[in-house]
Amino acid sequence: MHRNMKTTQWLVVLGSVALLGSACGSTNSSARSATAERPSASPFVTIPYTQPGTTVASGARQGNQCQPVVPAPTLAPAVSSSRNLVIAELAGSSKFVVRDVTDINHPSTVSTFDAASPPRFVGASDVSYVDSDGNVVRLTYASSRKLTVARCASLFDWSPDGTALAYLNQTDSGSELRLLRGGVDRSLGPIPESGAGGCESIAGCAIANSIDYRLFYSPNGAFISLVTSGFGKSVFRIWSSDGKPLESGDSQDITMSAWSGSSLYFRDAGGVEVWRAGNTSIFLPGAVWIRPNASPAGGKIVYVSRDADGWAHTFVVDTTTGVVRELKARRSNPVFLTSRYIWYAGERDCVPAEECGPHPPFHPLSGTSYIYDLQDGTETQSVITTVADVWPHAA
């Protein structure tokens, strides 16, 4: 779902955004692809940053090809590790790598592989992604062993122990969330569509700061959340880990969610709210955060807010005190590599051909990325060009 498209005639597909390929339908429309504001450390599809798009299949599906895998696989527990790992792309390559950043000054690449969509760690030894046929694949990267665990999927996430998979399934009648657990693959119910649309220019694409798709397990594995926003209503759902519905409230304002501890943080018209044990309260009044990501050590969330001229400002907030600290301006897509180091991408001024206008909603990426040290406040350039996920996951 990436690389180097023009900034005009953007295609942004929302709602049941999918990475579905030929198994779930024929690709007859002119689907586009880009790196852009790809999901950092997230198993979700977002609209782009400087280039448009998601890879989407259109057309009729073949009969029974969107049925669950039979027999439903029983999923092995994930392998844990004390290492800090990142799934990334490096300068000069389009392949994904698993990179050990435990010693940030001496990182090493431990595996290289291809994937049709941004992969996500299942555990320290396995990664997972949606392939070009719309299948959720679990890959043991050291041995290249692959297991197809679900079909016709878009969003997905694994339980912290790797024994359960929640995924958004595309059916002939619409979307539904399914839970694969204990050798049983069952539906948790239908999910509303969020609509579709596009952006013709940067100047006209303020929606880039609002549209988001996130399906997550909580760090303790007790909850599953689905928070999406498109052109229609938002979708806000929380289930228990065994699939019991706990929360359901759809509006046009809820977006940009992140778990930290047992709390779910999300943005709405009033700022950033937090859901804890069934109760919702305001966390950052009036804040308009964009693509938050939580620390693997817990207690902190990094995010972007944009000023009136569209420049990104990267912040870290302490979830206990609510104290916010600005790290850098003109930096976007931040994600914790470890509890101490944050990766982000630089931004640049627009050129006339990009049609940014006098007060653009965002700025193009500069092509240079950085690692910020929270301990001493320094910034160094990075060979990492995109981050798909990190291990351990947010705590």
Phi, psi and omega in degrees: 000045183205166150112130155043066173251167180290161181273352178260166181051056183284140172251121177235116182252128189237175179084245178280052179308138189219158169247037187282140180245215190294335182291334184247008178153163179269144182268089183264335180278165181275075178293140180246170181213157182195162174282292172041213187278065180290160181298116174271121180054040182214143179267045184227164179258130175241163173285166193276178181253295177252337174236156190272158148112164170222152179277122189226139177265141173233167181100173185286143176275156175279146184303134173068002183281352176255016175282154177300157175298134181234129353288153180298129183290147169266123191270131180286149177300149178287151175274130178268168180194152176271358180285152170264118183239153177222138168266120188213169164248143182250157180306133178087003182219148176256002179273154173276146175232151165262122187238132178272115181244024179304314171258099188299336180276347179223062180289158179217146177270123183256347178198151175228135182204164175260147175208143183279348181212163181303121182282167178222143176292135166271319175201194184290340183249350183237144171236166182215148180201168174266122183277181185292348176262006178084013180268141169278119183249137173250122186243123169274105195289336180290326183251355183064020177285129181243143176226123174277121186248341180203158181238158175051055184247156171239276176284150175201159170204152181257146173297155182304330180269359175079008184260002180216148180230126170257133181210149177271118186256137178264118180246172178297335182260001180136203183257149173215151174267134181238154179233118176259115187203130177061033180078012179235129177248112185226157180276139172260004176121163181289154178237128181298150174282153182248005175092179182216156180183189182205174179234130179271338182205164176299317183302328183260017188242050177297337179299341180299337181270001184235329187279134186199153180221115183220125173240119187220144158279148171289157182303328179273359178077006185277338187225157172235130179238146172230115179230113179229153175217134178224214178281337177264215180290151169286161173242124178230112182222142170225131176240158166286167183296339177266009173095009179281127179294132179243322181219143176205112179205114184252133175212184179266006189247341187276132182195175169055072184258156176202135173272139167218121189063223179261020182246138176255122179257141180204159182261140171219193185296338182268353183132219177254125179255165175226135176256122177226119174049043175090355180245139180245135179216162180287139180247308177233092183301131175076356182288141176242079182274155185231128176045065179289151175219135186266159182283144175292345176266355182079162172086354180218147176228133176256143183201173177243143163234154182246143179273184186296339178259013173083004179283139178281141171236124181267130182234157168236134177242139174276120185287343178277314185262339186077007180286130183251137180232125176278134179265302183206154170262161181059036176228136183221176179058039186289148176207142174291124168277319172220180179293343181259328189247136179241131174264142171206168184251143178281158177242163181222170173292152176284159168250156187307323183296342182274355174053055182276332183079174184289331180226075185293153178287344176197172180239154179293156174288146184276342186092358177245134179239166190217161170239127182254133179265111181295334184284314183248001175074019180262160181229133177230152178291152184235148174277351177284126180259331174215150176241125177265322181194163177228157176228132002288159177290175179303142180249000000 
